[in-house]
Amino acid sequence: MGTVAVVDYGAGNLHSVRHALELVGGDVVVTSDPEDLRDAERIVLPGVGSFGECASRLRASGFVESLEEEVRRRGKPLLGICVGMQLLAREGHEMGVHAGLNWLPGVVTRLDAGSSGLKIPHVGWNEIEPVRDSPMLQGFRRDSTFYFTHSYHLALDDASFEAAACEYGQRFTAAVLSGNIVATQFHPEKSQENGLTLLQNFLNWKP
């Protein structure tokens, strides 16, 4: 098993992500050097905070070109987590309109709890519903519950990219899958056994 590079662009829950990956056998390097992605077998893009701030930091870090090369051109598996998933969208509508990486067709918009009375942000455990077969979403030891903390979600233009959905006042995309790219709105590193299973699946995944 090759190295897993966790991208450090100043906007991620790096310690928890690294620890969880190591628990399932990952050889992990947390890096702020885009050159390190060349030697990695797999890449994790975390994200915590607002879309615009994370997008700005990612561009300032110099990682965008390296991610394009290693993930889009060379086909290395990528796992995006929370805002790391949202950054793959065309743009985000949080405190203005901000450009994303435009790897996925969709925009990031605020959750709408409607008349449900549910609070925004959405914080806590919720069950996800896989909408297609994927080795990434198999082997969970109990109900497919994962830990969420977010106020915004990825609204896809093309539903074929959706791998799992969740209900919280409205139905929203909980996970996406596109070729060698998988991403989750929830935090697998905070999701106990099910999260560790998903991370193990990522380490074993051969897209």
C-alpha positions, 0 to 999 in steps of 0.5 A: 500500500502506497502513501496517502497524502493529506493536503494541508492548505490551512483549512482542514481537520488534519490530526483527526484525518491522519489518525483515522487513516493510520488506524486502518493501516494507511501510510500517511503524510500530511503535507503543505508541499504540492510536490509531495503529491507526485509520490503519493498513491492516494490523496485526501482533500479535507476542508473545514470552514467557509467555502470562499475561505477554503477556496482562497487558501487552496489556490494560495497554497499552490495545490490546485495545479498539482491536484489537477495533474495527479488526480485529473491527469494521472488518475490517482484516487482522491477522497474529499471530505466536507468542504473538501467535497464542496470545493470540487463544485463549479462554485459556492454561494456562501457569503458571496459567489466563489469559484470552485475547482469545477470538477463536478457539475453543481453549486454549493448552496445553503441547506433549507430546513423548511418547516421541519423546525430543524436547526441549521447548521446540521450537526450530528449523526444521520443515516445515509442512503446509498443510491448506487453500488460502490465498493466505497459504500460497503461493509458498514457494521450497523445502520449507515450513520455518519457524523455531519457538521455543515450549513451548505451542501452540494446541489448537483446538476447531474444526479448520476454523480451522486453516490449517497443521499441524506435527509435533513429538512430536505434531501441532499447529496451525502457522497459523490463518485466520479471515476477516481474521485470520491467525496463525502459531505460527512466526516468519516474521521469522526464517524467511528466504525462506519467511518473507519470502514469507509476509509479502509475502503478508500485505501483498498479502492481500485477505481 
